[in-house]
């Protein structure tokens, strides 16, 4: 443990074995986990509020949860465990709220093939998660020849009818957030950061970088009140991009367009044409270990239907996996908050088969990097979804005792990072 939140810390630095207050590493770990889950909830609640949607229960829990982590408030392991599960339920509400905000503002998701090359003309590259910012930008550049490209978690914007209706929105460049220092340096136009997942910029493109909303970077100009006029004028002065070749990525799937296929999916399950469902979701980050997720997808049996979401999909969403009787084998459900669609699909299929979600031939392999992934994991556990596989590393704040509790209660396990070993285990369980 490492706790420095009060004046009684050992040596005036930190308590590292047991707190002067009496709390141990397990209590500290659950407090940290709760704080990280609250941060994830806050991100979804903020983006929903920017679109005019809010929820008093979500707002109240943010205060309750934070208060519980103050010094000398809660030393009970079970009480804190229950608060973490409550955070999972509140995050479920936050994801539902944000999905409602996106759908009612930008329309029901539609599958869309997205170009990954460039089109001749001035360019603006938009990264982050904030569709509101993208919408305001597209409104303000109508009538110009500026081409707008999405990056990373903004890719799913192309699946919303209102956003994809803008002719200026032409494609997606790059992969997950961490490629930005190379991508942004190579991109000759203006760059807009709209949420978390921005990195300290290189000097080579700092003067072309703008932020809007929550993010702030030293030496980078910030757009106020969604007034993109300075950014637009800047883009028109920069060198134009040329036409370049590119491939296509497909996005835009959701419970709203997958569940109408439920009868067909159920028939394919009964016929054995769909033998397994694999959900690979979560964050990407630098490191070769995350290539495991590509191996896991590539080595999936041909009768496996793969659901994916968040930026972890960029490890494998370029794969051509074909179809199962007209249904694409890989369904990109969108951003991390679109885990709500995956949950809705799983619950609907379980109900149709008159089983629980845990009885479905479903494997969940999570790739985590930061706090929003924590809030989603708490949601899955709160819904009593078991046997989740987590990687590529375990959260550092979860003590061995805490992880053992989660393993005993929910079957949570660490991924081996060996795709052959994982599939042998998965298929052995499915028999």
C-alpha positions in Angstrom: 0.0 0.0 0.0 1.0 3.6 -0.3 -1.2 6.1 1.5 -0.3 9.8 2.0 -3.8 11.3 2.4 -3.4 12.6 6.0 -0.8 14.3 8.2 -0.1 11.2 10.3 1.7 9.3 7.5 4.8 7.5 8.6 7.8 9.8 8.4 5.6 12.5 6.9 5.8 10.6 3.6 3.4 7.6 3.4 2.1 4.5 5.2 3.3 1.5 3.2 2.5 -1.5 5.4 -0.5 -0.5 7.5 -2.0 2.9 8.1 -1.5 4.8 11.3 -5.3 5.0 11.2 -5.5 1.2 11.2 -6.5 0.5 7.6 -4.6 -2.2 5.8 -3.6 -2.7 2.2 -6.9 -4.4 1.3 -8.9 -1.5 2.5 -6.6 0.9 0.7 -6.9 -1.2 -2.5 -10.7 -1.1 -2.4 -10.7 2.6 -1.7 -8.4 3.2 -4.7 -10.5 0.9 -6.9 -13.6 2.9 -5.9 -11.9 6.2 -6.8 -10.9 4.9 -10.2 -14.4 3.6 -10.9 -15.8 7.0 -9.9 -13.4 8.7 -12.4 -14.8 6.4 -15.1 -18.4 7.2 -14.2 -17.5 10.9 -14.2 -16.2 10.7 -17.8 -19.5 9.2 -19.1 -21.6 11.6 -17.0 -19.7 14.6 -18.2 -20.1 13.7 -21.9 -23.8 13.0 -21.4 -24.2 16.4 -19.6 -22.6 18.2 -22.5 -25.4 16.9 -24.7 -28.0 18.0 -22.2 -28.5 14.7 -20.3 -28.0 14.2 -16.5 -29.2 11.9 -13.7 -29.5 12.9 -10.1 -28.8 9.3 -8.8 -25.4 9.3 -10.7 -24.6 12.7 -9.3 -25.5 11.7 -5.8 -23.4 8.6 -5.9 -20.3 10.5 -7.0 -20.5 12.4 -3.7 -21.3 9.3 -1.6 -18.4 7.3 -3.2 -15.8 10.0 -2.7 -16.9 10.7 0.8 -16.5 7.1 1.8 -12.7 7.3 0.9 -11.9 10.1 3.3 -9.7 9.4 6.3 -11.4 7.6 9.2 -14.7 7.0 7.4 -14.9 3.3 6.3 -12.6 0.5 7.5 -15.0 -2.3 6.6 -13.8 -4.5 3.7 -17.3 -5.8 3.0 -18.8 -2.3 3.1 -16.2 -1.0 0.6 -16.7 -4.1 -1.5 -20.5 -3.3 -1.7 -19.7 0.3 -2.6 -17.6 -0.9 -5.5 -20.4 -3.0 -6.7 -22.8 -0.1 -6.3 -20.4 1.9 -8.4 -20.8 -0.8 -11.1 -24.6 -0.4 -11.1 -24.2 3.4 -11.2 -21.8 3.1 -14.1 -24.4 1.0 -15.9 -26.8 3.9 -15.5 -24.1 6.3 -16.8 -23.5 4.2 -19.9 -27.2 3.9 -20.5 -27.6 7.7 -20.2 -24.7 8.4 -22.5 -26.0 5.9 -25.1 -29.4 7.6 -24.9 -27.8 11.0 -25.4 -25.8 9.8 -28.4 -28.8 8.0 -30.1 -31.3 10.8 -29.5 -28.8 13.5 -30.7 -27.1 11.7 -33.6 -29.5 8.8 -34.5 -29.5 5.1 -34.2 -26.3 3.4 -35.1 -25.8 2.0 -38.6 -23.0 -0.2 -39.8 -20.5 1.8 -41.9 -17.3 1.2 -43.7 -14.8 3.9 -42.9 -11.9 4.9 -45.2 -8.4 4.9 -43.7 -6.7 6.9 -46.4 -6.7 10.7 -47.0 -8.6 13.0 -49.4 -7.1 16.0 -51.1 -7.7 19.2 -49.1 -7.0 20.9 -45.8 -7.3 18.5 -42.9 -8.4 18.4 -39.2 -7.8 15.3 -37.2 -10.1 14.7 -34.1 -9.1 12.5 -31.3 -10.7 11.6 -27.9 -14.3 10.5 -27.2 -16.5 13.7 -27.5 -19.1 13.5 -30.3 -20.5 16.8 -29.2 -17.2 18.5 -30.1 -17.1 16.7 -33.4 -20.6 17.7 -34.2 -20.0 21.4 -33.4 -16.9 21.4 -35.6 -18.7 19.8 -38.6 -21.4 22.3 -38.3 -18.9 25.2 -38.4 -17.0 23.9 -41.4 -19.9 23.3 -43.7 -19.3 24.8 -47.1 -15.5 24.6 -46.8 -13.2 22.1 -48.4 -11.7 21.0 -45.1 -11.6 17.3 -44.6 -12.2 15.9 -41.1 -10.7 12.6 -39.9 -11.3 10.7 -36.7 -8.7 9.0 -34.6 -8.9 6.1 -32.1 -12.1 6.2 -30.0 -13.7 8.7 -32.4 -14.0 6.0 -35.1 -17.5 5.0 -34.0 -18.7 8.5 -34.8 -19.0 7.3 -38.4 -21.8 4.9 -37.4 -24.2 7.7 -36.3 -26.4 9.0 -39.2 -26.3 12.7 -38.2 -22.5 12.7 -38.0 -21.8 10.6 -41.1 -24.2 12.9 -43.1 -21.6 15.6 -43.1 -19.6 15.5 -46.4 -16.5 16.9 -44.6 -16.2 13.8 -42.4 -14.1 11.6 -44.7 -12.3 8.9 -42.8 -10.2 7.6 -39.8 -6.5 7.8 -39.5 -4.2 5.8 -37.2 -5.1 3.3 -34.5 -5.3 3.6 -30.7 -4.5 6.7 -28.7 -0.8 5.9 -28.1 0.2 6.2 -31.8 -0.5 9.9 -31.7 3.1 11.3 -31.4 4.0 9.6 -34.7 0.7 10.1 -36.4 0.2 13.8 -35.4 3.8 14.6 -36.4 3.1 13.1 -39.9 -0.3 14.7 -40.3 0.1 18.2 -41.8 -3.2 19.7 -40.6 -4.8 20.8 -37.4 -5.3 18.4 -34.5 -8.2 18.6 -32.0 -8.1 16.7 -28.7 -11.6 16.4 -27.1 -11.1 14.2 -24.0 -8.7 12.0 -22.1 -6.1 10.1 -24.1 -4.2 13.1 -25.2 -0.4 13.0 -24.7 2.1 15.7 -24.1 2.8 16.9 -27.7 6.1 17.1 -29.5 7.3 20.6 -30.5 6.9 19.6 -34.1 3.1 19.7 -34.0 2.3 21.6 -30.8 1.4 24.8 -32.7 -1.1 22.8 -34.7 -2.7 21.2 -31.6 -5.9 22.5 -30.0 -8.0 21.1 -27.1 -11.7 21.6 -26.2 -13.6 20.7 -23.1 -11.8 18.8 -20.3 -8.3 18.2 -21.7 -5.5 20.8 -21.3 -1.9 20.7 -22.5 1.0 23.1 -21.8 1.6 25.4 -24.8 -1.5 24.1 -26.6 -4.4 26.5 -27.5 -7.7 25.7 -25.9 -11.1 26.2 -27.7 -13.7 27.9 -25.5 -17.4 27.5 -25.9 -17.1 25.2 -29.0 -16.0 28.3 -31.1 -13.8 26.6 -33.6 -13.2 29.7 -35.8 -9.5 30.1 -34.9 -8.9 26.4 -35.5 -10.7 26.4 -38.9 -8.8 29.5 -40.0 -5.5 27.8 -39.0 -6.4 24.6 -40.9 -7.0 26.6 -44.1 -3.5 28.1 -43.9 -1.7 24.8 -43.6 -0.5 22.5 -46.4 -3.2 20.4 -47.9 -3.3 16.6 -47.7 -3.1 14.6 -50.9 -5.2 11.7 -52.0 -3.8 8.5 -50.6 -4.9 4.9 -50.7 -6.4 3.3 -47.7 -8.4 0.3 -46.6 -11.7 0.2 -44.8 -12.7 -0.5 -41.2 -16.3 -1.3 -40.3 -18.0 0.2 -37.3 -21.6 1.2 -36.3 -22.9 -2.0 -34.7 -25.1 -1.8 -31.6 -27.8 -3.6 -29.7 -30.3 -1.6 -31.8 -29.1 -3.3 -35.1 -27.9 -6.6 -33.7 -30.9 -7.6 -31.6 -33.3 -7.5 -34.6 -31.1 -10.4 -35.8 -31.7 -12.3 -32.6 -33.9 -15.0 -34.1 -31.4 -15.7 -36.9 -28.5 -15.7 -34.4 -30.4 -18.2 -32.2 -31.1 -20.4 -35.1 -27.4 -20.4 -36.1 -26.6 -21.3 -32.5 -29.0 -24.2 -32.5 -27.6 -25.4 -35.9 -24.0 -25.1 -34.5 -23.0 -22.5 -37.1 -22.4 -20.2 -34.2 -20.6 -22.2 -31.5 -19.2 -19.4 -29.4 -19.3 -15.7 -28.6 -16.1 -13.9 -27.9 -16.2 -10.4 -26.4 -12.8 -8.6 -26.6 -13.1 -5.2 -25.2 -11.2 -2.5 -23.4 -8.2 -0.2 -23.8 -5.1 -0.5 -25.8 -1.6 0.6 -24.7 2.0 0.4 -25.9 3.7 -3.0 -25.7 3.9 -6.2 -27.6 2.1 -8.2 -24.9 -1.2 -6.8 -26.3 -0.7 -8.5 -29.6 -2.1 -11.4 -27.7 -5.6 -10.1 -28.3 -5.0 -10.3 -32.1 -3.8 -13.9 -31.7 -6.9 -14.7 -29.6 -9.1 -13.3 -32.3 -7.2 -14.9 -35.2 -7.2 -18.3 -33.6 -10.9 -18.2 -32.7 -12.8 -21.2 -34.3 -14.6 -20.2 -37.5 -18.0 -20.5 -35.8 -17.1 -17.8 -33.3 -18.9 -14.5 -33.4 -16.7 -11.7 -32.1 -17.9 -8.6 -30.4 -15.5 -5.7 -29.7 -15.5 -2.2 -28.4 -13.1 0.6 -27.2 -9.6 1.2 -28.6 -8.3 -2.3 -27.8 -9.9 -3.4 -31.1 -7.3 -1.6 -33.1 -5.0 -4.6 -32.4 -7.2 -6.7 -34.7 -10.0 -4.7 -36.3 -8.2 -4.8 -39.7 -8.7 -8.6 -39.9 -11.0 -9.9 -42.6 -12.9 -12.6 -40.7 -15.8 -13.1 -43.2 -19.4 -13.9 -42.3 -21.6 -16.5 -40.8 -24.7 -16.8 -43.0 -24.5 -13.1 -43.8 -23.7 -11.9 -40.2 -20.2 -10.4 -40.0 -18.0 -12.4 -37.6 -16.6 -9.2 -36.1 -19.1 -6.6 -34.8 -17.5 -3.3 -33.6 -20.0 -2.0 -31.0 -18.2 1.4 -30.6 -16.5 3.2 -27.7 -15.8 1.9 -24.2 -19.1 3.2 -22.9 -20.8 1.1 -25.6 -20.2 -1.8 -23.3 -23.9 -1.2 -22.6 -24.7 -2.6 -26.0 -22.7 -5.7 -25.4 -24.5 -6.2 -22.1 -27.9 -5.7 -23.7 -27.1 -8.2 -26.4 -25.9 -10.9 -23.9 -28.9 -10.4 -21.7 -31.3 -10.6 -24.6 -29.7 -13.8 -26.0 -29.7 -15.4 -22.5 -33.4 -14.6 -22.0 -34.3 -16.0 -25.4 -32.5 -19.2 -24.6 -34.0 -19.3 -21.1 -30.6 -19.4 -19.5 -28.4 -16.9 -17.5 -25.6 -14.9 -19.2 -23.1 -17.2 -17.4 -24.6 -20.2 -19.2 -24.1 -18.7 -22.6 -21.2 -20.0 -24.8 -19.6 -16.6 -24.1 -16.0 -15.6 -23.2 -15.1 -12.1 -22.1 -11.5 -11.1 -22.5 -10.8 -7.6 -21.2 -7.9 -5.4 -22.1 -7.5 -2.6 -19.5 -5.4 0.4 -19.3 -7.1 3.1 -17.2 -10.0 4.1 -15.0 -13.0 3.8 -17.3 -12.1 0.1 -17.7 -12.3 -0.2 -13.9 -15.8 1.2 -13.9 -16.9 -1.3 -16.6 -15.3 -4.2 -14.8 -17.3 -3.2 -11.7 -20.5 -3.1 -13.8 -19.9 -6.7 -15.1 -19.2 -7.9 -11.6 -22.3 -6.1 -10.2 -24.4 -7.9 -12.8 -22.9 -11.2 -11.5 -21.2 -12.0 -14.8 -18.5 -14.6 -14.0 -15.3 -16.1 -15.4 -14.1 -12.8 -17.0 -10.5 -13.0 -18.2 -8.4 -9.9 -17.5 -5.1 -8.7 -18.9 -2.5 -8.1 -20.1 -1.5 -7.3 -16.5 -3.5 -7.2 -13.3 -4.3 -3.8 -11.6 -1.4 -2.9 -9.2 -3.7 -1.7 -6.4 -5.5 -5.1 -6.2 -3.7 -7.0 -3.5 -3.4 -10.8 -3.7 -6.1 -11.1 -1.1 -8.5 -8.9 -3.1 -7.8 -10.7 -6.3 -8.4 -14.0 -4.6 -11.8 -12.7 -3.3 -12.8 -11.7 -6.8 -11.6 -15.1 -8.2 -13.6 -17.0 -5.6 -16.8 -15.0 -5.9 -16.7 -14.3 -9.6 -14.2 -16.6 -11.3 -12.1 -13.5 -12.3 -8.8 -14.8 -13.8 -5.7 -13.4 -15.3 -5.1 -14.0 -19.0 -2.2 -16.3 -19.8 -1.3 -14.2 -22.9 -1.0 -17.6 -24.8 -3.9 -17.7 -27.3 -3.6 -21.5 -27.8 -3.8 -22.1 -24.1 -6.7 -19.8 -23.7 -8.7 -21.4 -26.5 -8.0 -24.9 -25.1 -9.4 -23.8 -21.8 -12.3 -22.0 -23.3 -13.4 -24.8 -25.5 -12.9 -27.3 -22.7 -15.3 -25.3 -20.6 -17.8 -25.0 -23.4 -18.1 -28.8 -23.9 
